Amino acid sequence: MSASREQNLQRAAAFLKRFQSEPLPHFIDGAHVLGNSGAVFDNITPVDNSSLGKVSAGSQTDVDLASRAANDAFDSWRNVSAKERKQLLNQIADAIVERKDEIALIESMDTGQPIRYMRKAALRGAENFRFFADRVLSARDGLALPAEEHLNYTLRQPIGPVAVITPWNTPFMLSTWKIAPALAAGCTVVHKPAEWSPLTAAILVEICFGAGLPSGVLNTVHGTGELTGKALTEHPAIKGVAFVGESSTGAQIMRQGAPSLKRLHAELGGKNPVIVFADADLDRALDAVVFMIYSLNGERCTSSSRVLIQAPIYDEFTAAIRDRAEKLKIGHPLDPSVEIGPLIHPDHMDKVTNYFDIGRAEGATVTTGAQKWPADARGNYVEPTLFTHASQNMRIASEEIFGPVLTAIPFNDDSDALTIANGSPYGLAAYLWTNDIGRGHRFARELDAGMIWVNSENKRHLPAPFGGMKESGIGRDGGDYSFDFYMETKNVCVALGGHDIPQLGSS
Ligand code: NAD
């Protein structure tokens, strides 16, 4: 049985106490250190915007020390045997499982994400480490490419120290999704967590070093993107940047990394369509649509934030979504029955509520929500929102809102649905509901999205590729795809015998 709200509150308060007494330090070269400048910033909880404690703000010097530590550690880490690295990653996974409640409770208070999701997210962090532990042994495998007189074969080797820069929506799980394959490949890491949700990154380093990870292999520097993140993406020792965040930030990081020719892996924003045809199983489609926009407070890159509904079922289906949205339980994220918690930060709440005004001004109908949740003015709560009678040219249908806000657009036929779905600068995910199997496959081919789910919500399979097209990203994560980023592929060409070599200057 899950713990009650009161039990969760008590346990969370006990776990959070340690962050109140002194600023959260960086973790550089195996040691906790306060920043060299002494600068700190306040970390607030979205529950009531009170302080959870101060956090060290990383300076250029802190970033330099961390990047050098990662560089110094690289040669020995890459040469640690695969067997030993596998064992270490599995020990990290075990330790995450042991501390899953602590991670989930802290994450809920730091991000406002309901505890029902954060418990699962903590365990997914462990699964990510276990999955890549199993891949360590094959990470360096290459291909044999025999030619007539030569044998070509490929080798893979880690690219070197990498920066991992993560957002605030599910910070612990997302950071493990990057850090686990990097370590499995043999890279060393400097992690910069989002400044609005820094706490569980500190737990991750404790776990990794408790499990025996050598000094310098994983370093964490806290701070803002503009200063700390920028310094990291420009540092000459850093060979690649694994970034998750907004599309505009991804473009900025490309510019920052360009002078040092850094490799960039970017998982960016989305405005993902879910297309519902009249022939679909509408009960299952409704469950999926409601889940994919209102879970995780709508702060989810793969959220289905545009629902495209075939005209004959538009009124009936939008009415069903409204009924569900109005029954969603909003409240304190540590209440196990709560389905929608507060948005991460007052600035983000302002962004989301601004779209309520934009949608009204554009002429869409507010079918439900579009206001702050009146029951708690201290936290960043908004009501789950449904805009209907919208069209693709409206800002609420084309811009990423990143909150519990769904825009419903009617369509007539296949071609209409495809035009609307693809009429977006983004291309992360797309969802399709139909019982016409041919249409399912045709749409899978035609939709501009890196990931397509047919008759399903977002179900992840760890070996499958994850990533976006267009302004939603560059590169893929997952399984062997992760190693394409964290590893360099070398070709080796060996002569099998005495093939003819051109003889210059011999006559
Ligand atoms: P953000 O881009 O504002 O910040 C992400 C990270 O980048 C933070 O750590 C931030 O400090 C850092 N950063 C900001 N400016 C930087 C700079 N100039 N140089 C280096 N680092 C910098 O994103 P956010 O608001 O934290 O997160 C929400 C966004 O993340 C949404 O757009 C969402 O779609 C996206 N996201 C994408 C995925 C995916 O897999 N595609 C997953 C989760 C979230």
Residues whose N, C-alpha, C, O or C-beta is under 5 A from the ligand:
A	BS01	NAD	I165 T166 P167 W168 K192 P193 A194 E195 G223 T224 G225 E226 G229 K230 V244 G245 E246 S247 T249 Q252 E267 L268 G269 G270 C301 S472
